[in-house]
Amino acid sequence: MKNLNWKVYRVIAWVGQALLAIFVIAAAVQGKWLNALGLAFFLVISFVFVVRDDKLPTLFDFLFVLAALLNATGWVWGLFGMPGPYDEIVHAYTTFAITLALSFLVYSSMLNIFRNHTLLYLVTITSFGIAIGALWEVAEWSAGKILKIEVIESLDDTIIDLVMDSLGAGLAALVSLWALQKWTNRNTETNDSQTKTYRSSITISRGK
């Protein structure tokens, strides 16, 4: 379970949280309130995921906080509007990280059922991720209208973002399937251990 629920992942996630907090303070001190607000948004969302330590593998916490840092960095230093693939890479990775985390939270009660329906799980998680990407595009468009800034450059830019979101969602589905096997195996082993302990205690009490 080291590769999925390694404690070091959560330590790194908290370090990422500290960096985000520093970014928020720095932006506020500089009087860049819009940047500070955007950074605070990423800080709060990533914090919510990290504190749900009993619901998510620690690897997912780390991946989500990294996505928050990449978005925060791009937002503050204007990397999304610069030449290069930064925007596309971050779009794909962010959808990947969000889909991984949210799929486990949303479908947590059905994980054992999905374990025996691989294709259904892959299609469900991929569709879930694509929907998240589409909602993100709507959020970007809305932010541009409300804040009177150019967030979406063109229709081509939106289509490329949706393609990258779809790739991220597909990758998230594959990684989520792998994690599903590990996570449900761990829970099954834990439940079996608790059952054996309970039965042993019953046997001992009856023997007395």
Stockholm file with secondary structure:
# STOCKHOLM 1.0

chainA/1-208         MKNLNWKVYRVIAWVGQALLAIFVIAAAVQGKWLNALGLAFFLVISFVFVVRDDKLPTLFDFLFVLAALLNATGWVWGLFGMPGPYDEIVHAYTTFAITLALSFLVYSSMLNIFRNHTLLYLVTITSFGIAIGALWEVAEWSAGKILKIEVIESLDDTIIDLVMDSLGAGLAALVSLWALQKWTNRNTETNDSQTKTYRSSITISRGK
#=GR chainA/1-208 SS CHHHHCHHHHHHHHHHHHHHHHHHHHHHHTTCHHHHHHHHHHHHHHHHHHHCTTTSCHHHHHHHHHHHHHHHHHHHTTGGGSSSSHHHHHHHHHHHHHHHHHHHHHTGGGHHHHTTCHHHHHHHHHHHHHHHHHHHHHHHHHHHHHHTCCCCCCHHHHHHHHHHHHHHHHHHHHHHHHHHHHHHHHHHHHHHHHHHHHHHHHHHHHHC
#=GC SS_cons         CHHHHCHHHHHHHHHHHHHHHHHHHHHHHTTCHHHHHHHHHHHHHHHHHHHCTTTSCHHHHHHHHHHHHHHHHHHHTTGGGSSSSHHHHHHHHHHHHHHHHHHHHHTGGGHHHHTTCHHHHHHHHHHHHHHHHHHHHHHHHHHHHHHTCCCCCCHHHHHHHHHHHHHHHHHHHHHHHHHHHHHHHHHHHHHHHHHHHHHHHHHHHHHC
//
